[in-house]
Amino acid sequence: MSLAPTFAVYVLAALAEIAGCFSVWAWGRSGASALWLLPGALSLAAFASLLTLAPAAYAGRADAAYGGVYVAASLLWLWAMEGVRLDRYDLLGALIVLAGAGVILLGPRSA
């Protein structure tokens, strides 16, 4: 399995999921217009569709590996979009979950 296309799918899926969840958060917590829910729904549909492109043989394994990318992307969103400076624990946690995702994706499988 080539890691680069899989990682790209996961990054795009994470961006779509985070954007979709953020739109619901903006509507529900920040008083944004309900119109924010439409692009949010489209983003969440794109997220689910993108995950089907992951080459893992099983959905559970694809979702588990994706989880590590999602955590790291969420922290990047926190920094880039919400202006919160990441601390060493954020960075360490992101490295740990990305390492775990790599083990899940690249571990040798017998079948």
VENUR-V490352 format. One line per field, one symbol per residue. ss: DSSP state (a for helix, b for strand, c for the rest). phi: phi as a letter, one per 20 degrees, with the letter a starting at -180 (. if undefined). A space follows every 10 residues. Layout:
# VENUR-V490352
ss->???
phi->???
This chain:
# VENUR-V490352
ss->ccaaaaaaaa aaaaaaaaaa aaaaaaaaaa cccccaaaaa aaaaaaaaaa acccccccaa aaaaaaaaaa aaaaaaaaaa cccccccaaa aaaaaaaaaa aaaaaacccc c
phi->.effffffff ffffffffff ffffffffdd mfgfffffff ffffffgfff ffeffffcff fffffggfff fffffffgff ddmeffdfff ffffffffff fffffdffde b
